[in-house]
Each structure stands twice: as structure tokens, then as C-alpha cells.
Amino acid sequence: MQERLIELQLRRGRLLERIAQQRRTLAVQTRPVTRALHVGDRLVDGFDRCKWFALQYPLTVTAVVGALVILRPATAMRWARRGFIAWRTWGAVRTALPGFLSRFL
């Protein structure tokens, strides 16, 4: 009887190890699907935030749409691209500036 219990415990241990290995393999194999699903979640979240902004600030949205109509889409896109580059540059400078200044102070 004791040998049977020992054999069952060993078998249980091997099965638990096999289950753990299968879970690790499954986690590795599903990463691309998980990433794709997260992209969809981020898109839905972005649309929800845009909807919230449009409902909270209708005058601002109307002004932007009006500017697009008046300036033409090509001109508006050029200015939007310039603004985006300026915003990203400012963010990079703001992040790097404390480290740069700490060398001299």
C-alpha cells in the first residue's frame, strides 16, 4: 500500500511538472496574439477618449474642423506635423535637460 502511495505521488509530481511546462510553452506561443489584442484594446480606448473629448469640448472640435476647411487639409496636415515634431522635441529636451544640467552644477 505504501509503495502505491509513493508511486502515485511521483506520478502526480511528474504530471504537475508537465502541466507547468505546457503553461510556459502556451504563454510563449500566445504572445503574438496577446500583442495583437492589446493593439485593438488601445484603439478602442483611443476612440473612447476622442469621443469623450468631442462631447466635453464641442466648441474646440468645431474650431479645429473649421480650421481644416479654411486652411485646406494639406496645409493643416503640414502644420500638424510641425506641431507634433515640436512637441516631441520639447518632450525629449525636457527629459534630457535635468541630466545635462546636473553635470555642470
LUMMI-82075 format. One record per atom (N, C-alpha, C, CB): x, y, z. Coordinates in steps of 0.05 Angstrom, whole numbers, plus 5000, padded with zeros to 4 digits. Each point is the difference from the previous one (the first is absolute). Glycine has a CB too. Layout:
<rs>
XYZ ...
</rs>
This chain:
<rs>
501649765000 498450245000 501750255000 496449755024 505850254992 501750235002 501450054973 500749905050 500149884937 501450034974 498050134979 503049605010 494650324992 497950114981 499750315005 497649554999 502350535026 499850295006 502550154990 497249895040 505149994964 502550134991 499950024969 502649825040 496649974947 499850004971 498050214990 501349524999 496450505015 498050204992 501150295005 496449675011 505050375010 501250275006 502150074978 499249945050 502449874943 502050054979 498650064973 503349695023 494750164971 498550054975 498750275001 499249514995 499750565028 498750275003 502150224996 496649805032 505850164980 502150204997 500850044971 501649895045 498749884940 500750024972 497850144984 502749585004 494850355002 497850134986 499950315005 497449575003 503150505022 500050295007 502350144985 498049905045 504349974953 502350124985 499350034971 503249805033 495549994956 499250014972 498050224995 500849514996 497350525022 498050224998 501450275001 496549715022 505450334996 501450255002 501550064974 500549945050 500849864938 501550034975 498050084978 503549675015 494250204983 498150064980 498950295003 498749514998 501050585026 499150275005 502150204990 497349855040 505250094966 502250184991 500150014969 502649905042 497149864945 500049994971 497650164989 502349555002 495450415010 497650144990 500350305003 497349615013 503950485009 500550295004 501850114979 499449945049 502749914943 501850104979 498650004973 503949825026 494649984969 498749984974 497750204996 501249525000 497650575021 497850194997 500850295002 497149655019 505550414984 500850285001 499250164976 503849865028 496650054947 499250164977 497050065000 503749804974 494750015034 497150045001 499350205021 499249534984 502250455039 499550195022 500750284991 501049645034 501250394952 500850274991 497950114980 504949885006 494249954976 498050094981 497450095014 502049694965 497250165056 497650075014 500450265016 498849525004 503650535006 500550255014 499950244981 502949755033 497950214942 499850224981 497150074996 504249854976 494149955021 497150054997 498950155024 499649604971 501250315053 499150135025 500950295001 500249565023 502350504968 500950275000 498550174980 504649845014 494750054963 498550154980 497250075011 502549774963 496250035049 497450065012 500250215021 498549534990 503550455027 500450205021 500550284988 501949645030 499650374949 500550264987 497550124988 504649854990 493749984998 497550104989 498250095023 500449694961 499650175061 498350095023 500950275010 499249525012 503550524990 501050255010 499450234980 503749765024 496450184950 499350214980 497050075002 503649834970 494849975034 497150045003 499550175025 499049574977 502350365045 499750165025 500850294996 500849585027 501550464959 501050274995 498050164983 504849835004 494250044975 498150144983 497550075015 501849754961 497350085057 497650065015 500550225021 498449534992 504050485020 500650195020 500750284989 501649625028 499650384948 501050254988 499050034971 504149985030 493350044966 499050024973 500950254985 496149745015 504350484999 500950254987 502849974989 497150265031 504649604984 502849964991 500049824975 501750055048 496749744953 499849824977 499050154975 499249605031 498850574973 498950164978 502150194989 495449965021 506250164997 502150184991 502149854983 499250295041 501549484968 502149844985 498949924973 501949835044 495650084955 498949924974 499750244982 497549635023 501750604989 499950244984 502750094989 496250145027 505949834989 502750074991 500949814978 501150175046 498149584956 500649814978 498750084974 500549645034 497050454968 498650084976 501250254988 495849795018 504950404999 501150264991 502849974989 497150245033 504649624982 502849974992 500649794979 501150165046 497049684948 500349774982 501449785015 500150304960 499249465035 501249775015 503049984997 495749774993 505550284984 502949974996 501550205018 499349854953 499850405048 501350205017 499649935029 499250354965 498449565042 499549935028 501849765009 495350184995 505049634987 501749775007 502950085002 496849704976 504150495008 502850095002 500450145027 500250064950 497950105058 500250145026 499849805023 498150424980 500249385017 499749795021 502649855003 495149964990 506249974987 502549865001 502250175013 498749754958 501450505036 501950185013 499550025030 500450264957 497149765050 499350015029 500749755014 496450314989 503249464998 500649745013 503049985004 496049794979 505650295001 502949985002 501050195022 500349894951 498550355051 500850195021 499349885027 499350394969 498449495034 499149895025 501849775008 495350124990 505549704992 501849785006 502850105007 497449704969 503550515017 502650115006 500050125028 500850094951 497150065055 499950125027 500049785021 497450394981 501149405015 500049785019 502849885004 495249904988 506250064990 502749895002 501950195014 499249744958 500650525036 501750195013 499450025030 500350264957 497149755050 499250015027 501049765016 496050274986 504049505002 500949755013 503050015004 496149744981 505450354998 502949995001 501250235015 499949764957 498750465046 501150245012 501049975028 497050254970 501549625049 501049985027 502649845002 495350025015 504949764970 502549854999 502350164989 497449584995 502150584984 502150164988 500950225019 498149904955 500050235059 500750225018 501449895025 496250264983 503249505025 501249895025 503049964996 495749785011 505350204964 502949974996 501450265007 499149664964 499650565032 501350265004 499650125027 499650074952 498449835063 499450125026 501249855022 495850174981 
</rs>
